[in-house]
Amino acid sequence: MRDHPTAVTAGPPPQGQPRKAALAAWIGSALEYYDFFIYGTAAALVFGKIFFPDSDPAAGTLLALATFGVGYLARPVGAFVLGHVGDRFGRKKVLVFTVTLMGAATFLVGCLPTYDRIGLAAPVLLVLLRLTQGFSAGGEQAGANSMTLEHAPAHRRAYYTSFTLNGTQAGQILATAVFLPVAALPDDQLYGWGWRVPFWLSAAVMLVAYVIRQKLAETPVFEQEAAQGTVAGKPLAVLFRDHWADVLRVTVAAVIASVSTIFTVYALSYAVNTMELDKSAMLWVGVLANTAALAALPLFGILADRIGRKPVFIGGSLGCAVLMFAYLWAISEGNYPLIFLVGILMFGVVYSATGSVWPAFYGEMFSARVRLSGMAVGTQIGFAIAGFAPSVAGAIAGDGPDAWLGVSVITAILCLVNIVAVATGRETYKVPTEQLGLRRAAAAPAPAPERA
C-alpha cells in the first residue's frame, strides 16, 4: 500500500464548504500574489537604476531580474518547512502564516533605503526580503489548493481549485494596475518615492487576508485524518517513501510556469529597456491578459472535470510553445495591435488552460497525509527553475533586438518538457477524493454527482 491502511477503509469524508474555501483561496492568493508580482514589475522597471546604479544599464537590469529569481530559490525551502506544518498540523495554519509573512516582507521592501543612501547594504537587504517573500510563497499555493480540493465535490475539483490560480491572476492585475499611474510619474518622482507606494499598500493586503483566512474552517479530509489518528508524524518521510515519483513528475511539469515569468518579467523588460516601447502600454497588456484569464480559468476547469486533466493541460502547453514566438516577435516589431492581440490570446486564454488544471492534477497525485507537502515541494522546485527563466533566457539570448528568437526557443523547449511529464502521468478526474494517491484508486469508479 502507498499509505496507511486506515486511509483506504475509512470511507468518504464529510461534506465540505467548497464555495467558502474557493473564495478564501481566491482572495488570499490575489492578495499574496499582488505582493509577489509588484516586486517583479519593479525589478523590470525600477530596481536596476536605484539598487544597482554602478552597473551599465543592461547589466543593472539583469541584476534586478536576478533578484526576482532569488525569491524562487527560497520557495523550495518554504515548501519543505510549510508542507510539513500543513500536513502535520493543518492547512489553515499555513494559509494564515504565509499571507502575514508575505505582507510584512513586501511592506519593508517599500521602506528600504536605496544604493545612493547606504551603498551595497541596499541590494543585500533587498535580496533578504525577496528571500522572505519566496519562503512564504513556497507554502501559499499548495496550502490554498489543498484546502480547496479537499472541500470540493469529487466531480468538480478542477473547477473549484481553478479559483486559486484565478486569484493569482487577480493579484497580477492588481500589481500591474497599481504600477500604471506610478510608471506614468516623472522619472525623479518614480525613482524617488513613487515606486514605494505599491509596496506600502501591502499593509492593507495583509490585514484583509489575515481576517478572511482566520475565519475559514479546516478541511473535512484533514479533520478526518486527525480524528482517526492517521496524520503522518513525519509527512516528508512518508512523501519521499511512497510518492517520490509523483514529486518528480510535478517538479518537471511545473516548469510550465516559465511561460508566466517570461511573459511577466522578461517580455516587459525586453519591450521597455531594449525596444524602448511605451511602459504604460506594455503594462496594459498584462492587465488585459490577466483579466481575460479570470473568465478563462473556471471555464477550462469545468472542461477538465468533464474530459480529464491531461488533454486540457497538454493543449494549453502546446499553444504557449507556439504563441510565445508570435508575442516576442510582435514586440521586436513594435506592433502594438499585434502585441495586445497575441499577448491576451497566449497569456489570458491559452496559458489559462494549464493554470486551470494543475491545482487539481498535481493535488490528485497525493494522498491526504502528504498532499500539501507533495504539491509544495514538487511545484516550488519546478517554479524555482521557472523563476530564473527570465534572467537565464536573457543572458543566453543577449540584450539585442533579435534576442526574442532565442528566448522563444527556450520557452518552447520548457513547454515540451512539461508536455512529456503530463502525458506520461495518470488521469485522475474520475477518482473519488478519499482514494486519491492510493494504488487501487486507478480502478475506482467515477464519483457520483453531488451538490456543492
Order of alpha helices (4+ residues) and beta strands (2+ residues): alpha-alpha-alpha-alpha-alpha-alpha-alpha-alpha-alpha-alpha-alpha-alpha-alpha-alpha-alpha-alpha-alpha-alpha-alpha-alpha-alpha
